[in-house]
Amino acid sequence: MADDGHPRGRLAGRLIGLGVTGSIAAYKAVDLVRRLQDQGADVVVLLTPSAARFVGPLTFAAISRHPVEGDVLALLPDGRIGHIVIADSVDALVVAPATAHWLGAMANGLSGDSVTAACLATTAPVVVAPAMDGDMYAHPATQANVRRLRDDFGYALVEPESGPLASGQQGIGRLAESGRIVDAVVAALAGRPIREPRSERRPPTVAPVRDPDLAGRRIVITGGGTREPIDTVRFIGNRSSGKMAVALAEAALDRGAAVTLVAANTTVSLPDGATIRQVETTGQLRAAVLEALTGPGDEAGPDALIMAAAVADFTPTRPSAGKLTRGERVILELSPTPDILAEAARIARGLDAAGEPTRQALRPVPVLVGFAAEAGSLDRAPGKLVRKQVDLIVGNDITAPGSGFGTDTNRVVIFDASGGQEALPLLAKREVADRILDRVARLLGERDATDVDGDAATRQTVGPTHEGQP
Ligand code: C5P
C-alpha cells in the first residue's frame, strides 16, 4: 500500500481469483494471497471441499477480506451465483496448488467444485501451479491432463519444483515458489486493461471487524412485527422477520454493548447474549419499551433505543372475546396505535404531548433511531425524523430487489437530524447494522463530549433538537 492509501505494484487495481485444491501445499496458498496483495491485487479465494480440510475458509476470508467461495451450489447473500461473479469479474484465475485430481477434472470439464466451475465460466487468463508426489506428476495421465490445459485451453502452467516432497520422496512435485506464480500472473495480464473496476460487480467483501466501541453502553432494540388481535385466534400482522433487529443486536453485542431485544413475533433465532423481552401486540411492545427506557428504580436508562420493529399503525378497536364464526358479516373498526417512538422521544427529553417541558429528561438522553420502511420513494423519511424527534431514521424501499422483509440484505439511506443523508449500497443486514451502530457510537461520543459537567442532557429538554429540518 502506498502512502496515499492507493495500492501500487504490478497488480494494482487487479482482482485475482485464487483457486486452492486439496494438496498438503494448500498452506502455501496463504502466503501466495499475501504476495499477490503485496503487488496491489485484491484477492478472492475459491476452495475445493478437500482443500478446506487442509486450510479452513476462515483463514482465507480473514486475509483476503472476501467471503471464501467454497460451495458451488451456494448463493451469495444478495442472490448472485458466487463462482459466476468471480468468473466474470477477475482479471485472472490462479489455481495453486492444483492436485492431480483437479487437473483431471479440469481437463474433462467436470465442474463439481467451485474452482473448476469458475475456470469453465471465465474468459480471464488462467494460471495453474500443480503440486503433488513426483510419481503422480510423472504419470502419463497427469502429464496428458497438463498438456490439455496448456495446449488446448491456453492456461499458463507454472511447473512444480524439484526437492523433498510430503511423501518423504525427492522429486518434481513441490509447488512453485510464490514469487514464480506471481510473475506468471503478471505475465498473463500484460497489456490487458482492468476487467471489472465496478465494486458492485465484484465479489462481496467481508465487513471489517469493529472495535468494542460500545462497551459499557446499554442499547434497547425492537424487532419483528406486532400482531393485533381480531379475536382470540386471528390477528392483523405483517411480514417482518426480525432479521434486521437480530443483526443489530448481534453487532451491538460484538461491539461490547449490553443489549435488550424487545422481540415481537420473529422468524429467526434470537441472540444468546441479549436480554430478550418477547411481546405480541403493539400495546405490549409499548409497555416493554417504556419500561426499558425508564427502568425500575434509579437505574440509568439505555444509551440508545433502536426501533427496528414493524409496529402496527392500526389495531381492531373491539377485538372479539371468542372466535368469530363463519357466516357472520364482520366489519372491523380499526383505531390508530400510539406512536411508540415519538412517545419515547418525548419521555427521553421530558416533554409532554404538546412538546412542552413537563418533567426531568432521562439521564442519559438516549440516542433514538427509527426505521422507515417505504414502498418506493423515501421522500417521507426526513419528515418522520422531525415528527418523531429522533436522531436517525433508517429509510429503506421494501420494493427494491434485495431489500425489505425476510431478505438477508438491505439497501438503506440513513437520515440524520442535521439534514444529512447517507445512502449505503446493497449490503448484508449485518453490515447495515454495523453502519447504523457506527453512527450511534459517533452520536454517543458527541453526547459524552457535551455532557462533561452533566448539563447537556438537561439542556436538551428545553427545545426541539432538530432545528433546520425541512
Ligand atoms: O410512521 P412509521 O410507522 O413509518 O414509523 C416507523 C418507525 O416508527 C419505526 O421505527 C417503527 O418501529 C416506529 N413505530 C412506532 N410506533 C408505531 C408505529 C411505528 O414506534 N405505532
Residues whose N, C-alpha, C, O or C-beta is under 5 A from the ligand:
A	BS01	C5P	M307 A308 A309 A310 V311 A312 D313 T337 P338 D339 I340 L341 V369 G370 F371 A372
